[in-house]
Amino acid sequence: QVQLVESGGGLVQPGGSLRLSCAASGFLFSIYRMSWYRQAPGKERELVAGISPGGRTNYVDSVKGRFTISRDNAKNTVYLEMNNLKPEDTAVYYCNTIFTAVQYWGQGTQVTVSS
């Protein structure tokens, strides 16, 4: 069974940093694209960052220069390093992959940016 488990969220002050992790299992992680999405209250879920099997990355404009997505294929883990966090980054962050044309999601990890 495909399983994605996020961790690393928490409460941080504006300007602070967090590193999210997503531990994957149930599929050949190294050949699949991995993504991070987020969803804030009252807003649609949005793609934050993606990383291809070859390491190419993409980011939503609002996080460019602040967030970095990476992957460790030996650990079947994808990371999202978040720096200079802003209150508008507050959301539940979800790990995502597409396996056999089906989207899979983790349970999410809450990131709250507040003073």
Buried (B, 14 or more C-beta within 10 A) or exposed (E): EBEBBBBBBEEBEEEBEBBBBBBBEEBEBEEBBBBBBBBBEEEEBEEBBBBBBEEEEEBBEEBEEBBBBBBEBEEBBBBBBBBEBBEEBBBBBBBBBEEEEEEBBBEBBEBBBEE
